[in-house]
Amino acid sequence: LHSLEADNVAHIVQPETFTFTMTIKAIGPVVAQLTDIARTHTGFTVAVSEKTGTDWTFSNVAFNDCYITSVANNIVIEGVPTTTFNCICLEAIPTAST
């Protein structure tokens, strides 16, 4: 802002987002499918649910409007190579445990 006069007072708001990383073993079709999602800029949803117990605040959380922002491969001499997907999520909908 160049001025704090009454008619120029404002604030800037950015959308609420968060980032997360998925590291996937490069076996089977999953890495190819996620790479295609990244290449075509397709949104996806990740759902997380409590399997057992009652020690989690939420019964489930839906992460909607997720997009892959970058992909990196890790080649190893021994073992299975991995691919890391860096993602951004634009919406999270938690459901409280009862």
Biopython code that builds the backbone (N, CA, C, O; Angstrom):
import numpy as np
from Bio.PDB.StructureBuilder import StructureBuilder

atoms = [
    (1, "LEU", "N", (0.835, -1.174, 0.000)),
    (1, "LEU", "CA", (0.000, 0.000, 0.000)),
    (1, "LEU", "C", (0.878, 1.234, 0.000)),
    (1, "LEU", "O", (1.887, 1.288, 0.703)),
    (2, "HIS", "N", (0.497, 2.219, -0.784)),
    (2, "HIS", "CA", (1.278, 3.449, -0.830)),
    (2, "HIS", "C", (0.732, 4.502, 0.118)),
    (2, "HIS", "O", (1.372, 5.530, 0.344)),
    (3, "SER", "N", (-0.443, 4.253, 0.673)),
    (3, "SER", "CA", (-1.052, 5.256, 1.529)),
    (3, "SER", "C", (-1.928, 4.567, 2.565)),
    (3, "SER", "O", (-2.455, 3.482, 2.321)),
    (4, "LEU", "N", (-2.078, 5.195, 3.708)),
    (4, "LEU", "CA", (-2.976, 4.669, 4.728)),
    (4, "LEU", "C", (-4.182, 5.573, 4.918)),
    (4, "LEU", "O", (-4.797, 5.584, 5.985)),
    (5, "GLU", "N", (-4.514, 6.323, 3.893)),
    (5, "GLU", "CA", (-5.717, 7.146, 3.957)),
    (5, "GLU", "C", (-6.926, 6.229, 4.039)),
    (5, "GLU", "O", (-6.869, 5.085, 3.587)),
    (6, "ALA", "N", (-8.002, 6.710, 4.601)),
    (6, "ALA", "CA", (-9.190, 5.896, 4.852)),
    (6, "ALA", "C", (-9.702, 5.184, 3.602)),
    (6, "ALA", "O", (-10.143, 4.039, 3.704)),
    (7, "ASP", "N", (-9.663, 5.801, 2.454)),
    (7, "ASP", "CA", (-10.204, 5.155, 1.259)),
    (7, "ASP", "C", (-9.218, 4.181, 0.621)),
    (7, "ASP", "O", (-9.566, 3.528, -0.363)),
    (8, "ASN", "N", (-8.002, 4.063, 1.148)),
    (8, "ASN", "CA", (-7.009, 3.154, 0.588)),
    (8, "ASN", "C", (-6.626, 2.021, 1.538)),
    (8, "ASN", "O", (-5.720, 1.248, 1.227)),
    (9, "VAL", "N", (-7.290, 1.904, 2.685)),
    (9, "VAL", "CA", (-6.949, 0.861, 3.643)),
    (9, "VAL", "C", (-7.560, -0.455, 3.164)),
    (9, "VAL", "O", (-8.741, -0.522, 2.823)),
    (10, "ALA", "N", (-6.727, -1.503, 3.147)),
    (10, "ALA", "CA", (-7.191, -2.812, 2.680)),
    (10, "ALA", "C", (-6.282, -3.886, 3.262)),
    (10, "ALA", "O", (-5.293, -3.586, 3.930)),
    (11, "HIS", "N", (-6.622, -5.114, 3.004)),
    (11, "HIS", "CA", (-5.738, -6.208, 3.369)),
    (11, "HIS", "C", (-5.729, -7.222, 2.237)),
    (11, "HIS", "O", (-6.663, -7.288, 1.438)),
    (12, "ILE", "N", (-4.680, -7.997, 2.181)),
    (12, "ILE", "CA", (-4.516, -8.985, 1.120)),
    (12, "ILE", "C", (-4.744, -10.355, 1.728)),
    (12, "ILE", "O", (-4.177, -10.679, 2.772)),
    (13, "VAL", "N", (-5.566, -11.152, 1.085)),
    (13, "VAL", "CA", (-5.878, -12.489, 1.563)),
    (13, "VAL", "C", (-5.496, -13.486, 0.483)),
    (13, "VAL", "O", (-5.845, -13.312, -0.685)),
    (14, "GLN", "N", (-4.786, -14.517, 0.870)),
    (14, "GLN", "CA", (-4.455, -15.589, -0.052)),
    (14, "GLN", "C", (-5.303, -16.800, 0.282)),
    (14, "GLN", "O", (-5.705, -16.975, 1.432)),
    (15, "PRO", "N", (-5.579, -17.637, -0.703)),
    (15, "PRO", "CA", (-6.368, -18.834, -0.405)),
    (15, "PRO", "C", (-5.619, -19.740, 0.573)),
    (15, "PRO", "O", (-4.390, -19.813, 0.559)),
    (16, "GLU", "N", (-6.381, -20.424, 1.416)),
    (16, "GLU", "CA", (-5.778, -21.354, 2.362)),
    (16, "GLU", "C", (-5.377, -22.618, 1.619)),
    (16, "GLU", "O", (-6.213, -23.281, 1.005)),
    (17, "THR", "N", (-4.119, -22.941, 1.678)),
    (17, "THR", "CA", (-3.599, -24.136, 1.020)),
    (17, "THR", "C", (-2.558, -24.775, 1.928)),
    (17, "THR", "O", (-2.075, -24.147, 2.870)),
    (18, "PHE", "N", (-2.218, -26.014, 1.644)),
    (18, "PHE", "CA", (-1.075, -26.631, 2.288)),
    (18, "PHE", "C", (-0.453, -27.603, 1.309)),
    (18, "PHE", "O", (-1.091, -28.049, 0.355)),
    (19, "THR", "N", (0.785, -27.916, 1.559)),
    (19, "THR", "CA", (1.503, -28.827, 0.679)),
    (19, "THR", "C", (1.788, -30.132, 1.398)),
    (19, "THR", "O", (1.848, -30.180, 2.627)),
    (20, "PHE", "N", (1.961, -31.179, 0.627)),
    (20, "PHE", "CA", (2.345, -32.471, 1.179)),
    (20, "PHE", "C", (3.178, -33.216, 0.157)),
    (20, "PHE", "O", (3.182, -32.875, -1.025)),
    (21, "THR", "N", (3.877, -34.227, 0.616)),
    (21, "THR", "CA", (4.761, -35.017, -0.234)),
    (21, "THR", "C", (4.365, -36.477, -0.151)),
    (21, "THR", "O", (4.100, -37.002, 0.930)),
    (22, "MET", "N", (4.327, -37.127, -1.306)),
    (22, "MET", "CA", (4.090, -38.577, -1.361)),
    (22, "MET", "C", (5.338, -39.224, -1.958)),
    (22, "MET", "O", (5.782, -38.832, -3.037)),
    (23, "THR", "N", (5.901, -40.201, -1.272)),
    (23, "THR", "CA", (7.025, -40.963, -1.813)),
    (23, "THR", "C", (6.519, -42.367, -2.091)),
    (23, "THR", "O", (6.080, -43.078, -1.187)),
    (24, "ILE", "N", (6.589, -42.750, -3.351)),
    (24, "ILE", "CA", (6.006, -44.014, -3.816)),
    (24, "ILE", "C", (7.115, -44.914, -4.355)),
    (24, "ILE", "O", (7.978, -44.463, -5.108)),
    (25, "LYS", "N", (7.088, -46.190, -3.964)),
    (25, "LYS", "CA", (8.023, -47.152, -4.553)),
    (25, "LYS", "C", (7.648, -47.338, -6.017)),
    (25, "LYS", "O", (6.475, -47.501, -6.355)),
    (26, "ALA", "N", (8.646, -47.311, -6.869)),
    (26, "ALA", "CA", (8.411, -47.362, -8.318)),
    (26, "ALA", "C", (8.239, -48.797, -8.804)),
    (26, "ALA", "O", (9.008, -49.289, -9.629)),
    (27, "ILE", "N", (7.222, -49.449, -8.277)),
    (27, "ILE", "CA", (6.867, -50.784, -8.744)),
    (27, "ILE", "C", (5.380, -50.741, -9.097)),
    (27, "ILE", "O", (4.596, -50.096, -8.400)),
    (28, "GLY", "N", (5.000, -51.406, -10.146)),
    (28, "GLY", "CA", (3.594, -51.411, -10.546)),
    (28, "GLY", "C", (3.200, -50.127, -11.266)),
    (28, "GLY", "O", (4.046, -49.282, -11.559)),
    (29, "PRO", "N", (1.906, -49.992, -11.548)),
    (29, "PRO", "CA", (1.431, -48.880, -12.383)),
    (29, "PRO", "C", (1.192, -47.565, -11.642)),
    (29, "PRO", "O", (0.886, -46.561, -12.285)),
    (30, "VAL", "N", (1.320, -47.532, -10.315)),
    (30, "VAL", "CA", (0.938, -46.345, -9.548)),
    (30, "VAL", "C", (1.768, -45.129, -9.928)),
    (30, "VAL", "O", (1.216, -44.044, -10.113)),
    (31, "VAL", "N", (3.084, -45.286, -10.049)),
    (31, "VAL", "CA", (3.943, -44.146, -10.397)),
    (31, "VAL", "C", (3.585, -43.614, -11.777)),
    (31, "VAL", "O", (3.561, -42.400, -11.980)),
    (32, "ALA", "N", (3.310, -44.489, -12.718)),
    (32, "ALA", "CA", (2.928, -44.045, -14.064)),
    (32, "ALA", "C", (1.597, -43.295, -14.030)),
    (32, "ALA", "O", (1.439, -42.280, -14.708)),
    (33, "GLN", "N", (0.648, -43.788, -13.247)),
    (33, "GLN", "CA", (-0.650, -43.119, -13.141)),
    (33, "GLN", "C", (-0.511, -41.742, -12.497)),
    (33, "GLN", "O", (-1.112, -40.779, -12.973)),
    (34, "LEU", "N", (0.268, -41.631, -11.427)),
    (34, "LEU", "CA", (0.473, -40.339, -10.774)),
    (34, "LEU", "C", (1.252, -39.384, -11.677)),
    (34, "LEU", "O", (0.978, -38.184, -11.686)),
    (35, "THR", "N", (2.216, -39.900, -12.435)),
    (35, "THR", "CA", (2.955, -39.057, -13.374)),
    (35, "THR", "C", (2.031, -38.513, -14.445)),
    (35, "THR", "O", (2.170, -37.358, -14.849)),
    (36, "ASP", "N", (1.090, -39.319, -14.914)),
    (36, "ASP", "CA", (0.113, -38.846, -15.900)),
    (36, "ASP", "C", (-0.796, -37.779, -15.292)),
    (36, "ASP", "O", (-1.133, -36.800, -15.959)),
    (37, "ILE", "N", (-1.195, -37.960, -14.034)),
    (37, "ILE", "CA", (-2.005, -36.940, -13.344)),
    (37, "ILE", "C", (-1.227, -35.628, -13.265)),
    (37, "ILE", "O", (-1.792, -34.555, -13.475)),
    (38, "ALA", "N", (0.070, -35.714, -12.963)),
    (38, "ALA", "CA", (0.901, -34.508, -12.897)),
    (38, "ALA", "C", (1.037, -33.866, -14.277)),
    (38, "ALA", "O", (0.929, -32.647, -14.413)),
    (39, "ARG", "N", (1.274, -34.685, -15.292)),
    (39, "ARG", "CA", (1.478, -34.179, -16.655)),
    (39, "ARG", "C", (0.245, -33.484, -17.205)),
    (39, "ARG", "O", (0.362, -32.502, -17.939)),
    (40, "THR", "N", (-0.933, -33.980, -16.860)),
    (40, "THR", "CA", (-2.179, -33.424, -17.396)),
    (40, "THR", "C", (-2.826, -32.406, -16.455)),
    (40, "THR", "O", (-3.922, -31.915, -16.725)),
    (41, "HIS", "N", (-2.138, -32.089, -15.341)),
    (41, "HIS", "CA", (-2.645, -31.105, -14.359)),
    (41, "HIS", "C", (-4.050, -31.468, -13.875)),
    (41, "HIS", "O", (-4.922, -30.607, -13.763)),
    (42, "THR", "N", (-4.252, -32.747, -13.594)),
    (42, "THR", "CA", (-5.545, -33.246, -13.140)),
    (42, "THR", "C", (-5.614, -33.202, -11.617)),
    (42, "THR", "O", (-4.684, -33.629, -10.932)),
    (43, "GLY", "N", (-6.703, -32.693, -11.102)),
    (43, "GLY", "CA", (-6.905, -32.669, -9.660)),
    (43, "GLY", "C", (-7.293, -34.043, -9.139)),
    (43, "GLY", "O", (-7.839, -34.864, -9.876)),
    (44, "PHE", "N", (-7.011, -34.288, -7.873)),
    (44, "PHE", "CA", (-7.374, -35.564, -7.263)),
    (44, "PHE", "C", (-7.720, -35.342, -5.796)),
    (44, "PHE", "O", (-7.487, -34.265, -5.248)),
    (45, "THR", "N", (-8.277, -36.369, -5.170)),
    (45, "THR", "CA", (-8.673, -36.330, -3.766)),
    (45, "THR", "C", (-7.933, -37.412, -2.998)),
    (45, "THR", "O", (-7.752, -38.525, -3.492)),
    (46, "VAL", "N", (-7.509, -37.079, -1.793)),
    (46, "VAL", "CA", (-6.906, -38.057, -0.886)),
    (46, "VAL", "C", (-7.809, -38.129, 0.338)),
    (46, "VAL", "O", (-8.127, -37.105, 0.943)),
    (47, "ALA", "N", (-8.220, -39.338, 0.700)),
    (47, "ALA", "CA", (-9.060, -39.527, 1.883)),
    (47, "ALA", "C", (-8.270, -40.289, 2.937)),
    (47, "ALA", "O", (-7.651, -41.312, 2.646)),
    (48, "VAL", "N", (-8.298, -39.780, 4.159)),
    (48, "VAL", "CA", (-7.607, -40.413, 5.276)),
    (48, "VAL", "C", (-8.655, -40.742, 6.326)),
    (48, "VAL", "O", (-9.431, -39.878, 6.732)),
    (49, "SER", "N", (-8.674, -42.005, 6.768)),
    (49, "SER", "CA", (-9.654, -42.437, 7.754)),
    (49, "SER", "C", (-8.977, -43.153, 8.908)),
    (49, "SER", "O", (-7.923, -43.768, 8.748)),
    (50, "GLU", "N", (-9.599, -43.062, 10.065)),
    (50, "GLU", "CA", (-9.114, -43.785, 11.231)),
    (50, "GLU", "C", (-9.490, -45.251, 11.070)),
    (50, "GLU", "O", (-10.661, -45.584, 10.888)),
    (51, "LYS", "N", (-8.489, -46.123, 11.137)),
    (51, "LYS", "CA", (-8.752, -47.539, 10.952)),
    (51, "LYS", "C", (-9.310, -48.172, 12.224)),
    (51, "LYS", "O", (-10.357, -48.819, 12.196)),
    (52, "THR", "N", (-8.617, -47.984, 13.318)),
    (52, "THR", "CA", (-9.062, -48.532, 14.603)),
    (52, "THR", "C", (-8.723, -47.544, 15.706)),
    (52, "THR", "O", (-7.905, -46.643, 15.523)),
    (53, "GLY", "N", (-9.356, -47.722, 16.841)),
    (53, "GLY", "CA", (-9.048, -46.898, 17.999)),
    (53, "GLY", "C", (-9.879, -45.627, 18.037)),
    (53, "GLY", "O", (-10.700, -45.368, 17.157)),
    (54, "THR", "N", (-9.645, -44.846, 19.078)),
    (54, "THR", "CA", (-10.380, -43.601, 19.259)),
    (54, "THR", "C", (-9.446, -42.463, 19.655)),
    (54, "THR", "O", (-9.880, -41.489, 20.271)),
    (55, "ASP", "N", (-8.170, -42.581, 19.305)),
    (55, "ASP", "CA", (-7.200, -41.583, 19.737)),
    (55, "ASP", "C", (-6.956, -40.489, 18.701)),
    (55, "ASP", "O", (-6.042, -39.681, 18.867)),
    (56, "TRP", "N", (-7.747, -40.449, 17.647)),
    (56, "TRP", "CA", (-7.577, -39.433, 16.618)),
    (56, "TRP", "C", (-8.739, -38.456, 16.726)),
    (56, "TRP", "O", (-9.865, -38.878, 16.989)),
    (57, "THR", "N", (-8.501, -37.183, 16.534)),
    (57, "THR", "CA", (-9.535, -36.156, 16.646)),
    (57, "THR", "C", (-10.592, -36.284, 15.558)),
    (57, "THR", "O", (-11.757, -35.951, 15.775)),
    (58, "PHE", "N", (-10.187, -36.765, 14.392)),
    (58, "PHE", "CA", (-11.099, -36.850, 13.244)),
    (58, "PHE", "C", (-11.407, -38.302, 12.918)),
    (58, "PHE", "O", (-10.556, -39.176, 13.081)),
    (59, "SER", "N", (-12.635, -38.560, 12.454)),
    (59, "SER", "CA", (-12.931, -39.907, 11.959)),
    (59, "SER", "C", (-12.421, -40.061, 10.533)),
    (59, "SER", "O", (-12.042, -41.157, 10.120)),
    (60, "ASN", "N", (-12.412, -38.954, 9.774)),
    (60, "ASN", "CA", (-11.795, -38.953, 8.449)),
    (60, "ASN", "C", (-11.546, -37.507, 7.999)),
    (60, "ASN", "O", (-12.136, -36.559, 8.517)),
    (61, "VAL", "N", (-10.662, -37.382, 7.032)),
    (61, "VAL", "CA", (-10.356, -36.084, 6.433)),
    (61, "VAL", "C", (-10.273, -36.286, 4.930)),
    (61, "VAL", "O", (-9.565, -37.174, 4.453)),
    (62, "ALA", "N", (-10.996, -35.461, 4.186)),
    (62, "ALA", "CA", (-10.928, -35.500, 2.727)),
    (62, "ALA", "C", (-10.102, -34.310, 2.258)),
    (62, "ALA", "O", (-10.438, -33.161, 2.546)),
    (63, "PHE", "N", (-9.040, -34.584, 1.548)),
    (63, "PHE", "CA", (-8.209, -33.543, 0.939)),
    (63, "PHE", "C", (-8.621, -33.440, -0.526)),
    (63, "PHE", "O", (-8.272, -34.298, -1.337)),
    (64, "ASN", "N", (-9.364, -32.385, -0.860)),
    (64, "ASN", "CA", (-9.899, -32.215, -2.211)),
    (64, "ASN", "C", (-9.089, -31.190, -2.998)),
    (64, "ASN", "O", (-8.331, -30.407, -2.426)),
    (65, "ASP", "N", (-9.259, -31.206, -4.289)),
    (65, "ASP", "CA", (-8.575, -30.271, -5.185)),
    (65, "ASP", "C", (-7.075, -30.301, -4.961)),
    (65, "ASP", "O", (-6.449, -29.260, -4.760)),
    (66, "CYS", "N", (-6.499, -31.495, -4.994)),
    (66, "CYS", "CA", (-5.049, -31.653, -4.855)),
    (66, "CYS", "C", (-4.423, -31.701, -6.246)),
    (66, "CYS", "O", (-4.998, -32.247, -7.188)),
    (67, "TYR", "N", (-3.235, -31.116, -6.349)),
    (67, "TYR", "CA", (-2.508, -31.096, -7.619)),
    (67, "TYR", "C", (-1.043, -31.403, -7.356)),
    (67, "TYR", "O", (-0.488, -30.988, -6.339)),
    (68, "ILE", "N", (-0.419, -32.130, -8.275)),
    (68, "ILE", "CA", (0.999, -32.428, -8.177)),
    (68, "ILE", "C", (1.764, -31.262, -8.777)),
    (68, "ILE", "O", (1.511, -30.867, -9.915)),
    (69, "THR", "N", (2.705, -30.708, -8.008)),
    (69, "THR", "CA", (3.465, -29.546, -8.463)),
    (69, "THR", "C", (4.847, -29.903, -8.984)),
    (69, "THR", "O", (5.400, -29.179, -9.812)),
    (70, "SER", "N", (5.419, -31.017, -8.509)),
    (70, "SER", "CA", (6.721, -31.447, -9.029)),
    (70, "SER", "C", (6.928, -32.929, -8.744)),
    (70, "SER", "O", (6.322, -33.500, -7.837)),
    (71, "VAL", "N", (7.806, -33.536, -9.549)),
    (71, "VAL", "CA", (8.094, -34.965, -9.449)),
    (71, "VAL", "C", (9.610, -35.147, -9.463)),
    (71, "VAL", "O", (10.305, -34.514, -10.258)),
    (72, "ALA", "N", (10.126, -36.013, -8.582)),
    (72, "ALA", "CA", (11.555, -36.315, -8.553)),
    (72, "ALA", "C", (11.739, -37.819, -8.386)),
    (72, "ALA", "O", (11.041, -38.456, -7.597)),
    (73, "ASN", "N", (12.679, -38.376, -9.130)),
    (73, "ASN", "CA", (12.982, -39.806, -9.040)),
    (73, "ASN", "C", (14.256, -40.014, -8.243)),
    (73, "ASN", "O", (15.170, -39.191, -8.279)),
    (74, "ASN", "N", (14.303, -41.134, -7.518)),
    (74, "ASN", "CA", (15.477, -41.496, -6.746)),
    (74, "ASN", "C", (15.895, -42.899, -7.164)),
    (74, "ASN", "O", (15.230, -43.881, -6.832)),
    (75, "ILE", "N", (17.001, -42.984, -7.894)),
    (75, "ILE", "CA", (17.516, -44.271, -8.347)),
    (75, "ILE", "C", (18.523, -44.761, -7.304)),
    (75, "ILE", "O", (19.395, -44.005, -6.875)),
    (76, "VAL", "N", (18.401, -46.016, -6.901)),
    (76, "VAL", "CA", (19.304, -46.590, -5.905)),
    (76, "VAL", "C", (20.016, -47.790, -6.503)),
    (76, "VAL", "O", (19.509, -48.436, -7.420)),
    (77, "ILE", "N", (21.201, -48.082, -5.972)),
    (77, "ILE", "CA", (21.972, -49.229, -6.458)),
    (77, "ILE", "C", (21.277, -50.532, -6.050)),
    (77, "ILE", "O", (21.102, -51.433, -6.870)),
    (78, "GLU", "N", (20.890, -50.620, -4.801)),
    (78, "GLU", "CA", (20.202, -51.811, -4.325)),
    (78, "GLU", "C", (18.830, -51.408, -3.805)),
    (78, "GLU", "O", (18.683, -50.350, -3.194)),
    (79, "GLY", "N", (17.862, -52.215, -4.035)),
    (79, "GLY", "CA", (16.516, -51.923, -3.567)),
    (79, "GLY", "C", (15.659, -51.319, -4.664)),
    (79, "GLY", "O", (16.058, -51.253, -5.827)),
    (80, "VAL", "N", (14.491, -50.887, -4.273)),
    (80, "VAL", "CA", (13.501, -50.381, -5.217)),
    (80, "VAL", "C", (13.644, -48.860, -5.343)),
    (80, "VAL", "O", (13.709, -48.162, -4.331)),
    (81, "PRO", "N", (13.693, -48.339, -6.581)),
    (81, "PRO", "CA", (13.721, -46.876, -6.730)),
    (81, "PRO", "C", (12.408, -46.259, -6.272)),
    (81, "PRO", "O", (11.372, -46.923, -6.268)),
    (82, "THR", "N", (12.452, -44.996, -5.888)),
    (82, "THR", "CA", (11.245, -44.302, -5.441)),
    (82, "THR", "C", (11.036, -43.048, -6.274)),
    (82, "THR", "O", (11.971, -42.509, -6.865)),
    (83, "THR", "N", (9.804, -42.603, -6.306)),
    (83, "THR", "CA", (9.450, -41.344, -6.950)),
    (83, "THR", "C", (8.739, -40.488, -5.909)),
    (83, "THR", "O", (7.839, -40.956, -5.212)),
    (84, "THR", "N", (9.153, -39.232, -5.815)),
    (84, "THR", "CA", (8.570, -38.305, -4.858)),
    (84, "THR", "C", (7.693, -37.306, -5.596)),
    (84, "THR", "O", (8.132, -36.663, -6.549)),
    (85, "PHE", "N", (6.455, -37.183, -5.146)),
    (85, "PHE", "CA", (5.494, -36.248, -5.719)),
    (85, "PHE", "C", (5.219, -35.149, -4.702)),
    (85, "PHE", "O", (4.717, -35.424, -3.612)),
    (86, "ASN", "N", (5.539, -33.918, -5.044)),
    (86, "ASN", "CA", (5.210, -32.766, -4.199)),
    (86, "ASN", "C", (3.857, -32.243, -4.646)),
    (86, "ASN", "O", (3.630, -32.030, -5.837)),
    (87, "CYS", "N", (2.957, -32.035, -3.692)),
    (87, "CYS", "CA", (1.570, -31.713, -4.024)),
    (87, "CYS", "C", (1.094, -30.489, -3.243)),
    (87, "CYS", "O", (1.669, -30.112, -2.222)),
    (88, "ILE", "N", (0.034, -29.888, -3.754)),
    (88, "ILE", "CA", (-0.651, -28.801, -3.063)),
    (88, "ILE", "C", (-2.116, -29.191, -2.934)),
    (88, "ILE", "O", (-2.687, -29.785, -3.848)),
    (89, "CYS", "N", (-2.721, -28.858, -1.803)),
    (89, "CYS", "CA", (-4.131, -29.138, -1.561)),
    (89, "CYS", "C", (-4.852, -27.816, -1.343)),
    (89, "CYS", "O", (-4.401, -26.974, -0.567)),
    (90, "LEU", "N", (-5.969, -27.638, -2.028)),
    (90, "LEU", "CA", (-6.727, -26.397, -1.944)),
    (90, "LEU", "C", (-7.921, -26.471, -1.008)),
    (90, "LEU", "O", (-8.493, -25.439, -0.657)),
    (91, "GLU", "N", (-8.315, -27.695, -0.590)),
    (91, "GLU", "CA", (-9.468, -27.826, 0.287)),
    (91, "GLU", "C", (-9.332, -29.064, 1.155)),
    (91, "GLU", "O", (-9.009, -30.142, 0.657)),
    (92, "ALA", "N", (-9.574, -28.917, 2.436)),
    (92, "ALA", "CA", (-9.587, -30.048, 3.363)),
    (92, "ALA", "C", (-10.897, -30.023, 4.132)),
    (92, "ALA", "O", (-11.297, -28.988, 4.666)),
    (93, "ILE", "N", (-11.567, -31.183, 4.182)),
    (93, "ILE", "CA", (-12.838, -31.287, 4.890)),
    (93, "ILE", "C", (-12.713, -32.362, 5.960)),
    (93, "ILE", "O", (-12.777, -33.552, 5.650)),
    (94, "PRO", "N", (-12.535, -31.955, 7.223)),
    (94, "PRO", "CA", (-12.434, -32.940, 8.309)),
    (94, "PRO", "C", (-13.820, -33.297, 8.852)),
    (94, "PRO", "O", (-14.740, -32.479, 8.842)),
    (95, "THR", "N", (-13.942, -34.529, 9.321)),
    (95, "THR", "CA", (-15.143, -34.983, 10.022)),
    (95, "THR", "C", (-14.716, -35.372, 11.419)),
    (95, "THR", "O", (-13.864, -36.245, 11.588)),
    (96, "ALA", "N", (-15.295, -34.738, 12.420)),
    (96, "ALA", "CA", (-14.903, -34.979, 13.815)),
    (96, "ALA", "C", (-15.326, -36.368, 14.276)),
    (96, "ALA", "O", (-16.360, -36.891, 13.862)),
    (97, "SER", "N", (-14.514, -36.944, 15.130)),
    (97, "SER", "CA", (-14.881, -38.220, 15.749)),
    (97, "SER", "C", (-16.044, -37.996, 16.706)),
    (97, "SER", "O", (-16.197, -36.922, 17.287)),
    (98, "THR", "N", (-16.848, -39.022, 16.853)),
    (98, "THR", "CA", (-17.980, -38.908, 17.771)),
    (98, "THR", "C", (-17.789, -39.764, 18.979)),
    (98, "THR", "O", (-18.649, -39.790, 19.859)),
]
sb = StructureBuilder()
sb.init_structure("model")
sb.init_model(0)
sb.init_chain("A")
sb.init_seg("    ")
for serial, (resi, resn, name, xyz) in enumerate(atoms, 1):
    if name == "N":
        sb.init_residue(resn, " ", resi, " ")
    sb.init_atom(name, np.array(xyz, "f"), 0.0, 1.0, " ", f" {name:<3s}", serial, name[0])
structure = sb.get_structure()
